[in-house]
Amino acid sequence: MRLVGRILVSLLVVVLVMTLAGAGFFWWSVRRSFPQTNGSLAISGLQGSVQVIRNERGIPDIYADTPQDLFTALGYVVAQDRFWQMDFNRHVTAGRLSEMFGQSTVDQDAFLRTMGWHDVAAKEYQMLEPSTRTVLTSYAQGINAYLEGKSPAEISFEYTLLGLQNPDYQIEKWDPVDSVAWLKAMAFDLIGNYDDEMARVTTAAKVGVRRSEELYPPYPYGRNGTIISDAENRNLARSEQATAEATAAAVVQSKSARDAFERTAKAQERAATLIGSRGDGLGSDSWVVSGDLTSSGKPLLANDMHLGPQMPSIWYQAGLHCRTVSPQCPYDVAGFILPNIPGVIVGHNNDIAWGFTNLGPDVSDLVLEEVQGNHYIVDGRRVPITTRTETITVAGGDPITLKVRSTEAGPIVSDVYGSSSDEFKTVGKQAPVPAPGQTAVIPPARRDGEYAVSLKWTALTPRPTMDAVPMLNTARNFGQFRSAARMFTVPAQNMIYADTRGTIGYQTPGAIPRRQGYDGRWPVPGWDSRLRWTGVIPFPKLPTITDPPAGWITTANQYVVPGNSPQADVQTDFYAYGARAKRINIRLAEIVNAGQKIGIADMQSTQMDAGNDLAAWLVPKLQQFQPGSTADQAVQLFNGWDFQQPSTSAAAMYFNAFYSQLVQRMFTDELGAGKAVSFNAGDQIWEVIRVLWREPNNAWWD
């Protein structure tokens, strides 16, 4: 027995030693790639000394004497913290994920290669100012200095895990074009109308065009206002204004076309998951308050960019400082960068601060092409389809050859995914309903033809957008800020501004197309050349305002100008219906109307406000019902509710549970699982319910 006991003890010791050794190896494997945050480093490419100071949260402030050293050091530091993320991102934009992950990402690569982001970025790089290219090459130099002499496992623990699946993967040097290409990914993440057009077709396929249009009600100008009108008038009580222009688009009339749209939808869905959440209730907020209304006498600016959550964050916080600010070294800026892109995207320097929210303009069209062999039809003419060949390298497998076809509109994205179903089988059973005073555009389509879907998108035309980033970082006044905004063409954003002189302002930037013969809400027939883009809106024609009478400017993805404005073509009926912006305006107005000044705490409490505008409208109507004992007890929870939604509020919990069921039972039964889910968080469906409430016999109330 003693011998058995000794053997058991020995085995336990061995197991314990092996467990500790394994834990130690795991600890060492993880920590070996952690960044060096103190001491000194000698890295190639620096012309002088650079100081990096990290605060208690690890956020770096970098001090240098030249822009080259500043951005070389930034590249090194960001690569220390985020290189796996950066490497993954550049494989996304280049359509080369399969080199890392094998067969599982071939479909995504095929879609991304079809769009050709990296090729467009390479052309854009050649268009940039020399000073911008210097920033990009210096950043790449710093990244490559970090990579130099390190094994993948020393760079990031994720490479240790990747090595179990793909031991042959080799990390390539960073190329400046890798940075430019990430702008395409951000543009795709924010290209809301792509999803919107597809949703219209999908919904119309199930319930017809007329009922589909009921899910896109006119913008409530009279109740919620617009960015410019709210800034010009602090009075929140407004009269109804004209609805936005609308024309119905062509209706798909063949099985080939239905299949083409489904393939497009499937391909897009797979690629979208690589970047982050798109839509589904996400929305950004920003507002800027004049110093006349603040306790400090200086403007205050708040910005919350609600992009899809991911780990690590899509943002990276840093400060970039020239030790002596001069024309030769003009940087003294802090804020948030995108790890693949050098420079502060949202932040402030010593003179100005700025913020972004998504403008949500219609910058893309899904174009239905009538195809005959290697040609497509325009005005009855056969036009050759352009083709190119892409080779997708697949880890652990054979290379895949991809044939990419394009029309004048853009790449044929329906080629990527080969499935088919009956999802679109009812499209074309009803004629589209034109808006009041408008004429429906229904070009003829052959029912027996072959069809494909191409993507026309402003981001696929090379433009020097990257020039905007260093210009923003070094701007000193509103004029220089607008010059930078002029270059910020893709993605189109709302840009707000404040400076130390007291000026506040707003600017719409972006390459926003002008359309002839249609409004872009529905996929457009490519066989009719009358339906086309006629260029982009000139920058001087885009909305802008400084020091407005209201004393503040609010953007929360709502409309920019009233629908009867000459500038109304900057906006589309995609995205937000103004509820969040209205809530911000109400909070600010309450403080000012009480004779108080707005302070930092007020800005923070406004940011954290959880008021529910729909609940304030709907709850009194629910309280009029007599639903029965159990439900009646629940409805009584609403008594005295202030419509705020802290986690401790029983009324808020019940309302949101009720609202979720309401949306699912009204829409999901007909649209299918997942088709109405995105309505739950956005105020588009709030507006739908408001409108349908006046129509108790409407079919959506089944």
Salt bridges, closest charged atoms under 4 A:
ASP61 OD1 - HIS321 NE2 2.64
ASP65 OD2 - ARG323 NH1 3.15
ASP81 OD2 - ARG54 NH1 3.02
ASP87 OD1 - ARG90 NE 2.83
ASP87 OD1 - HIS91 ND1 3.34
GLU99 OE1 - ARG96 NH2 2.75
ASP107 OD2 - ARG270 NH1 2.07
GLU124 OE2 - LYS184 NZ 2.56
GLU172 OE2 - ARG96 NH2 2.66
ASP178 OD2 - ARG90 NH1 3.09
ASP178 OD1 - HIS118 NE2 3.17
ASP195 OD1 - ARG278 NH1 3.40
ASP196 OD2 - ARG200 NE 3.81
GLU213 OE1 - ARG200 NH1 2.49
GLU213 OE2 - ARG521 NH1 2.97
ASP230 OD1 - ARG238 NH2 2.09
ASP259 OD2 - LYS255 NZ 2.88
ASP285 OD1 - ARG580 NH1 2.53
ASP304 OD2 - HIS306 NE2 2.78
ASP332 OD1 - HIS321 ND1 2.63
ASP351 OD2 - ARG476 NH1 3.28
ASP362 OD1 - ARG515 NH2 3.09
ASP365 OD1 - ARG515 NH2 3.17
GLU370 OE2 - ARG446 NE 2.62
GLU390 OE1 - ARG113 NH1 3.19
GLU390 OE2 - ARG388 NE 2.98
ASP415 OD2 - ARG405 NE 2.76
GLU423 OE2 - LYS675 NZ 3.51
ASP519 OD2 - ARG521 NE 2.78
ASP528 OD2 - ARG530 NH2 2.62
ASP569 OD2 - ARG514 NE 3.86
ASP573 OD2 - ARG200 NH2 2.75
ASP573 OD2 - ARG521 NH1 3.92
ASP609 OD2 - ARG583 NE 2.80
ASP609 OD1 - ARG587 NH1 2.71
ASP613 OD2 - ARG690 NH2 3.25
GLU670 OE1 - ARG211 NH1 2.80
GLU687 OE1 - ARG223 NH1 2.89
